[in-house]
Each structure stands twice: as C-alpha cells, then as structure tokens.
Amino acid sequence: MTESQPSPAVLRLAGTAEVERRLAAARLLSRQCVICPRRCEVDRDAGERGFCNVGPRATVARSLAHFGEEPPISGSAGAGTIFLEGCTLRCGYCQNHQISRGGAGGGIGHGELAALMLELQDAGCHNVEWVSPTQSVPALVEALFMAVGQGLRLPLVYNTGGFESIEALALLDGLVDVYLPDMKYSNPDTALRLSGRSDYVTANRRAVGEMYRQVGPPVLDERGLIRRGIIVRHLVLPGLLDETYEVLAWIVEELSPKVGLSIMSQYVPLSDKAGAGPVRRLDPDEYGTALEWVERLGFEQVWAQSMPDPKETDRYLPDFSREEPFGFFPVTG
C-alpha cells in the first residue's frame, strides 16, 4: 500500500484532553509498574526498581541516524534511532547485550529526551525510532508530547522484543505509527531456555495482535518509506526451524498475510559471558527453507537479509563504544 505524506499519529491528539489523560496514565505506570508481563508493580518515582533496573527516567545509550534497519525504515537519510538501556528479557544471544543489561544509570530528563528527538528531525532522519523502549515507556511518552509541542513531525517507530503488557500498548495507541516487534519463538520451553520467560509466547502473540489492530499492515509513501503499520521481525535460529514455521503460520492464520515481515539471518553465537544460545551460525539451507515457507504462506510484504559471511564475525555484533555501533546487513524487499 502507498500513501502520500500522512501526518504522524500523535498529531491527532495534540491540543486535546486526551493528552492529559495519556500523561496521567504514563505517570501511573511509573508509580505502579506493569509495563511488561513481569508486572513488578514497583514505584519507580519512589526509587524502587524492578527486573529491568530502570528508574523514572529513560537511560539512553546512543542517539544517531541509523542506516542498518529495513529499507522502508532507514531509507536514504537513516532512521532517527534512540537506543535505550535496559530490557525486560534476558535473551542469551542478545546482540545488544552491552546496553540491554545496563539501565542502572540515573537517566536523562524528559526535556533532554525530547531534544534528542528534535535533533534527529533536524538531522534529516525519516522517523524517530525507539529501540528497546518497553522499560522506558512512561518517560518516552512524556518526552514525546514535549517534542510534538516543540515541532516534532516525524513518524514514530517502536522497535521492541515484543514482550509488552496490554496496559503499555493501550498507552501507546494513537501515538505509535510503526510497530517493529520481534516474534522470537512458538514454544514456551524454548522461550524459557533462551530468553528466561516461558510466558513470552502467549504475551508476545497478544501484544503483536494488539499492535496490528492499532496500525494495520505497512503503508508506504511515494518514496518507499513506511509511514504507518507493523513489520514483524523473526530471527531464524540454527536448529530451530520448527519455531520459524510455527511463528510464520500463526501470523498468517491469526492475523493476516498482509502483516509486514522481516525474516532475518544474522544470528551470531555469543561467548559464555553473554549467555546461552545455539552454538553455530545459521546454515544457508535453513534460511532458504525459511524463505520458501514465507513464499508458500503468502506473505505480501517481505524484507529478507543476505547470509552473513562467517569469516566476518565482529562485523555482525554492535559495539557501542564506536561512533557507528552497527555493521550493516543487506536487506532486500
């Protein structure tokens, strides 16, 4: 689908009483945290911290124009990406583990966070993209309304591992233009072994269904940039092709083949320090099988990766001490 220059969704709420209602809901979530299915119920404003170790402010690892996302997100000028510290999961193969296991810092004020979004707009980025935002949703919502009041007019991309609560998604309804969630597994035992939560599958399916209800299938503008909709990311894991088929089939059968799909091949085994996961890289035949299933199931909008060169191990792992943390994975439409 294509669309010509739609407004970011949040502008429809600007200047209405709904803004104050959303801000009140964000502050309540911060005082009694049920942002993710762990439902820690801590009072962040009183200094309490739950599993993610994030307080009332967002802790930003990096903010930059990012060119390594799917083509309709990165485009030619880059996604305006804000990488948040902390995470609600503990995936043993997390490529962002340098920052996902952080989050203990004091964070930045909502005004500073709003300023980062405006700086990315001024830099010419196509959108503002929040990466691993779940644990920081209350602060991000406060900052978003500040940024909109100061002239932010870019679509908002919510890039997440897909372990969200319905309360958090209700807060985001009408604020997020593009959802970019993972769907990692279909088997609760695999989810427990690799990400530490057997309830990931149930919570993830509920969350992705709600995201699709909110924004629908991808809508692209005349430049091929996404302006609204959902793209589900699925990383094909070595030796776990049954998980891939079941995830893909669930999307088609329970949602729609119109759901955007990013089918990923970039799995890299990590050291024992980082955690557990399959100990080998993905075989090209495994990825080829996954792509055959994508075609057979009838997905209408698909982005696929080329297979990584196994000799270039370091290229596929981000290093947040570098100016550009990420190597790039060629993605095709």
RADANOR-V889059 format. One line per field, one symbol per residue. phi: phi as a letter, one per 30 degrees, with the letter a starting at -180 (. if undefined). psi: psi as a letter, one per 30 degrees, with the letter a starting at -180 (. if undefined). burial: b if it has 24 or more other C-alpha atoms within 12 Angstrom, else e. A space follows every 50 residues. Layout:
phi = ???
psi = ???
burial = ???
This chain:
phi = .bbchddeedddceicdddddddddddddddbdbdbddhdhdcddcjdbc ediccdcdccdabadcccdeedcdhccjddccdcdiacbbddcddcdecd ccjdddicdddddddddddddddjddacccchdedceedddedddddddc jdbcdccccbdicccdddddddeicddbcbcdbdbccedddddcbibdde ddddddddddddddciddcccdcicdcakcbdcbddceibdddddddddd eddccaddedbccccdebdcdeddkclecbdddedddddedddedddiec bbbbcddddddceddccdbddcdcdcdccebcd
psi = klkjhlkkeffffkglffeeeeeeeeeeeefijhelffhfgljefggkka efgkaflkjkelklkkggakefeebfflkikjjklllflikfgkfgfeff gbgflfllleeeeeeeeeeeeffglflkkkkhfefgeeeeeeeeeeeefg gkgllkkjjlfgilleeeeeefkfekekkilkjelfkeeeeeeffgjfge eeeeeeeeeeeeeefalkkkaffgkkflakjkkjjkkkghfeeeeeeeee eeefdkffkkkjjkggkkkllfefallkgllkkeeeeeeeeeeeeefgkf jkklllkkjffieffgkkjgflejfklkjkkl.
burial = eeeeeebbbbbebbeeeebeebbebbbbbbbbbbbbbbbbebbbeeeebb bbbbbbbbbbbbbbbbbbbbbbbbbebbbbbbbbbbbbbbbbbbbbbbbb bbbbeebbebbbbbbbbbbbbeebbbbbbbbbbbbbbbbbbbbbbbbbee ebbbbbbbbbbbbbbbbbbbbbbbbbbbbbbbbbbbbeebbeebbbbebb bbbbbbbbbbbbebbbbbbbeeebbbbbbbbbbbbbbbebbebbbbbbbb bbeebbbbbbbbbbbbbbbbeeeeebbbeebbbbebbeebbebbeebebe bbbbbebbeeeeeeebbbebeeeebbbbbebee
